[in-house]
Amino acid sequence: MASAPRMAGAGVSPVAAALTAEFSSDVVIGLSHTGQKELPSKYLYDEVGSALFDVICLLPEYGLSRAGMRLLQRDSHEIVSLLPTPVLVAELGSGSGQKTRLLLQALSKRQRVNYYPIDISGSALSRCQQEIGQMDRVSIVGFESAYLEGLQEVAARRQEGERILVLFLGSTIGNFDRPAGDQFLREVRKILSEGDALLLATDLVKPIEQLLLAYDDPAGVTAAFNMNLLARVNRELGADFDLRQFEHVARYDECERRVEMHLRSKAWQRVTIQTANQRFYLREGETIWTESSHKYNPAEVVEMGERTGFRCERQWFDAEWPFAQNLFFAV
């Protein structure tokens, strides 16, 4: 039996109620597609999903997060040396803030830092506060919101003469289709001023076998992470997905250069979303597409910046797991 959905009322803030309503709407829209059913990947990261993703980052098959950490351990001081002064820091999708700490340590040696993590996961922001909150010369104010709305809030706090450094460190740009990724970066650029900076992480093309193991590990942690999205819909929207009737699938699209995560129905089934009073049907073998992870080559990343209003100042590469940190400046 599905648990009771979280509804607006006593003890539920207007922000939480609005987020739940948006979640419900996005689920209904995604499951209503006449072709490929979809659920937005941002909803993978509730408290349970964020904890599972932290475990994924420790798996030997998933080298992406460690590559990003190695680059920041090696290159944070060089990155900071290229930034204007003073600068405030806004991070899109902060997660736990562990990688960000390295940059903030380097930056705090030359100025006091105002750091604004932006994440739709309240639990991620709490972990970020624990990780960053006690750092000397760093103040932290989190925004539990979508990326662009949060970034607009940060831009409104800019003082005269201050620049903004936007961090997008988890290669999350790869979750967007390429045209949508361009459009997202254009929207970021609209909020920024000329001379502001964007540090963008991108996962690079690598052998297919290596990629598929990273998104379908033998221990089944990624499968649990993916399946938790249906469990979250059950918990928060009063749905009745039977998780035993789904299996995790990872596949690679060579033309688009992306890994896709799906949840495949093992049988014909009917699902009800209580909060929306909607009913959906899945055929045996039909999938719900939950995440894409596009892979890039270095020149493509530079061109992406140029198309969207940025100039690429420098790129740093990890040799062990092909991955890049790219420093852009708004032009």
C-alpha positions in Angstrom: 0.0 0.0 0.0 1.3 3.4 -0.9 2.0 5.8 2.0 -0.1 9.0 2.3 1.1 11.8 0.0 2.6 14.9 1.5 -0.1 17.5 1.1 -0.3 21.3 1.8 -1.7 22.1 5.2 -0.6 22.5 8.8 3.2 22.2 9.1 3.9 22.4 5.4 5.5 25.6 4.1 4.2 27.3 1.0 7.6 26.6 -0.7 7.3 22.9 0.1 3.7 22.8 -1.1 4.7 24.5 -4.4 7.6 22.1 -4.9 5.3 19.1 -4.4 2.8 20.6 -6.8 5.6 21.0 -9.4 6.8 17.5 -8.8 3.2 16.1 -9.3 2.8 18.1 -12.5 6.2 17.0 -13.9 5.4 13.3 -13.1 2.0 13.5 -14.8 3.4 15.2 -17.9 6.3 12.7 -18.2 4.1 9.7 -17.8 1.6 11.1 -20.3 4.0 11.0 -23.2 2.5 8.9 -26.0 5.9 7.6 -27.0 8.7 7.3 -24.5 7.6 7.9 -20.9 10.0 10.1 -18.9 10.6 11.4 -15.4 12.9 14.4 -14.9 16.3 13.4 -13.5 16.4 16.2 -10.9 13.9 14.2 -8.9 16.4 11.4 -8.4 17.9 13.5 -5.6 15.6 13.4 -2.6 17.2 12.5 0.8 17.4 8.8 0.0 18.6 9.4 -3.6 21.2 11.9 -2.5 22.6 9.4 0.0 22.7 6.6 -2.6 24.5 8.9 -5.0 27.1 9.6 -2.4 27.7 5.8 -2.3 27.8 5.7 -6.1 30.6 8.2 -6.0 32.7 5.7 -3.9 32.2 2.8 -6.3 35.3 1.8 -8.3 33.3 1.7 -11.5 32.2 5.3 -11.2 35.3 7.4 -11.7 33.6 10.7 -12.5 33.3 12.2 -9.1 36.8 11.2 -8.1 38.1 12.8 -11.3 36.5 16.1 -10.4 37.9 15.9 -7.0 41.4 15.2 -8.2 41.3 18.2 -10.6 40.2 20.5 -7.8 42.8 19.2 -5.4 45.5 19.8 -8.1 44.2 23.0 -9.7 42.1 25.0 -7.3 44.8 27.6 -6.6 45.4 28.0 -10.4 41.7 28.4 -11.0 41.4 31.0 -8.3 44.4 32.9 -9.6 42.5 33.5 -12.9 39.3 34.9 -11.2 38.5 38.6 -10.7 38.4 40.2 -7.2 36.1 40.4 -5.3 33.9 37.5 -6.3 30.9 35.8 -4.7 30.3 32.1 -5.4 27.0 30.5 -6.5 26.9 26.7 -7.0 24.2 25.0 -9.1 23.5 21.6 -7.5 25.8 21.8 -4.5 25.3 18.3 -3.2 27.4 17.8 -0.1 29.8 20.5 -0.9 32.9 18.3 -0.5 34.5 19.2 -3.8 33.5 22.9 -3.4 35.4 23.0 -0.2 38.7 22.8 -2.0 37.9 25.9 -4.2 36.6 27.8 -1.2 39.7 27.1 0.8 41.9 28.5 -2.0 39.6 31.5 -2.6 39.3 32.3 1.1 43.1 32.9 1.3 42.7 36.1 -0.7 39.2 37.4 0.3 36.2 36.7 2.6 33.8 34.5 0.6 30.1 34.6 0.4 29.0 31.2 -0.8 25.5 30.4 -2.1 24.7 26.7 -2.7 21.5 26.2 -4.8 19.9 22.8 -4.7 16.3 21.4 -4.9 17.3 18.9 -2.2 16.9 20.3 1.3 18.9 17.3 2.7 21.8 18.1 0.3 21.8 21.7 1.5 21.9 20.5 5.1 25.0 18.3 4.3 26.6 21.2 2.5 26.0 23.4 5.5 27.8 20.8 7.7 30.7 20.5 5.3 31.2 24.3 4.7 29.6 26.0 7.6 32.6 26.0 9.9 35.2 27.2 7.4 37.1 30.3 8.3 36.4 33.4 6.2 33.4 31.7 4.4 29.8 32.5 5.0 27.1 30.3 3.5 23.4 31.0 2.6 21.6 28.2 0.8 18.7 28.4 -1.6 16.3 25.4 -1.9 15.2 26.1 -5.4 15.7 25.4 -9.1 19.0 26.5 -10.5 18.0 29.6 -12.4 15.7 31.0 -9.8 18.4 30.5 -7.1 21.0 32.2 -9.3 18.7 35.2 -9.8 18.4 35.5 -6.0 22.2 35.4 -5.8 22.7 38.0 -8.5 20.3 40.3 -6.7 22.7 40.2 -3.7 25.7 41.4 -5.8 27.5 44.4 -4.4 28.9 47.1 -6.6 32.2 46.0 -8.1 31.6 42.3 -7.2 31.8 39.5 -9.8 30.0 36.2 -9.6 31.6 32.8 -10.0 29.1 30.1 -10.9 30.0 26.5 -10.1 28.5 23.7 -12.0 30.8 20.9 -10.9 29.0 17.6 -11.1 29.0 17.3 -15.0 25.3 17.9 -14.6 25.2 19.8 -17.9 25.4 16.3 -19.4 21.9 15.6 -18.1 20.5 18.0 -20.7 20.1 17.2 -24.3 22.7 19.2 -26.3 20.2 21.9 -27.5 18.7 22.1 -24.0 22.2 22.4 -22.5 22.9 25.3 -24.8 19.6 27.0 -23.9 20.4 26.5 -20.2 23.8 28.1 -20.5 22.2 31.0 -22.4 19.8 31.5 -19.5 22.7 31.4 -17.0 24.5 34.0 -19.2 21.4 36.3 -19.1 21.6 36.5 -15.3 25.3 37.2 -15.3 27.3 40.3 -16.3 30.2 40.6 -18.6 33.4 39.4 -16.8 31.5 37.0 -14.5 32.8 33.4 -14.4 31.5 29.9 -14.8 33.4 26.8 -13.8 31.8 24.0 -15.8 32.6 20.3 -15.3 32.1 18.0 -18.2 32.5 14.2 -18.5 34.4 13.2 -21.7 33.9 10.4 -24.2 35.4 7.1 -23.1 35.0 3.4 -24.0 31.4 2.2 -24.0 32.1 -0.7 -21.6 33.6 1.6 -19.1 30.6 3.9 -19.3 28.0 1.2 -18.9 29.7 -0.2 -15.8 29.6 3.3 -14.3 25.9 3.4 -14.7 25.0 -0.2 -14.0 27.5 -1.3 -11.3 27.7 -5.0 -10.2 26.7 -4.1 -6.6 23.4 -2.7 -7.8 23.7 0.7 -6.1 22.9 2.6 -9.3 19.9 0.4 -9.8 18.7 1.2 -6.3 19.3 4.9 -6.9 17.2 4.8 -10.1 14.4 2.7 -8.5 14.2 5.1 -5.6 12.6 7.6 -8.0 9.5 5.5 -8.2 9.6 5.0 -4.5 9.7 8.8 -4.1 6.7 9.2 -6.3 4.9 6.6 -4.1 6.0 8.4 -0.9 5.3 12.0 -1.9 2.5 11.7 -4.4 0.6 8.7 -3.1 1.3 6.5 -6.2 1.2 2.8 -6.2 4.2 1.7 -8.3 5.2 -1.9 -7.6 9.0 -1.7 -7.5 9.2 -5.4 -7.9 7.8 -5.1 -11.4 10.6 -2.9 -12.6 14.3 -3.3 -13.5 17.1 -0.9 -14.0 18.5 -0.5 -17.5 21.6 1.4 -18.7 22.2 1.8 -22.4 24.5 3.9 -24.6 23.4 5.9 -27.7 26.4 6.2 -29.9 24.9 8.8 -32.2 24.1 11.2 -29.3 27.1 10.1 -27.2 25.0 9.7 -24.1 24.3 7.1 -21.4 20.6 6.6 -20.7 19.1 5.2 -17.5 15.6 3.6 -17.8 13.2 1.7 -15.6 11.7 -1.2 -17.6 8.3 -2.7 -16.7 8.5 -6.5 -16.3 4.7 -6.8 -16.9 1.6 -5.0 -18.1 0.6 -2.8 -15.2 -1.6 0.1 -14.1 -0.3 2.9 -11.9 -2.3 5.6 -10.1 -1.0 9.0 -9.0 -3.2 9.9 -6.0 -2.3 13.6 -5.8 -3.1 14.2 -9.4 -6.1 11.7 -9.6 -4.4 10.3 -12.7 -4.0 6.7 -13.9 -1.3 5.4 -16.3 -0.6 2.1 -18.0 2.7 0.4 -18.9 3.2 -2.4 -21.3 5.6 -5.3 -20.6 9.0 -4.2 -21.7 8.1 -0.5 -21.8 10.5 1.9 -20.1 10.5 5.1 -18.2 13.5 7.2 -19.2 14.9 8.8 -16.0 18.3 10.2 -16.8 20.7 11.1 -19.7 24.4 11.7 -19.3 26.0 13.2 -22.4 29.7 12.9 -23.0 31.8 15.5 -24.7 35.1 16.1 -26.4 37.2 19.1 -25.3 36.8 21.1 -28.4 33.0 20.7 -28.3 33.0 22.2 -24.8 34.8 25.3 -26.0 32.3 25.6 -28.9 29.4 25.2 -26.5 30.6 28.1 -24.4 31.1 30.3 -27.5 27.6 29.6 -28.7 26.1 30.6 -25.4 27.9 33.8 -24.6 31.1 32.7 -22.9 34.8 32.6 -23.6 36.8 29.5 -22.5 39.8 30.8 -20.5 41.3 27.4 -19.7 40.6 23.7 -19.4 42.0 21.2 -17.0 41.9 17.4 -17.7 42.1 14.3 -15.6 44.3 11.5 -17.1 42.9 8.6 -15.1 39.2 9.2 -16.0 38.6 11.4 -19.0 37.0 14.5 -17.5 37.4 18.3 -17.7 37.0 21.4 -15.6 36.4 24.4 -17.9 36.7 28.0 -16.8 34.4 30.3 -18.8 34.1 34.1 -18.7 30.9 35.9 -19.7 31.4 38.1 -22.8 
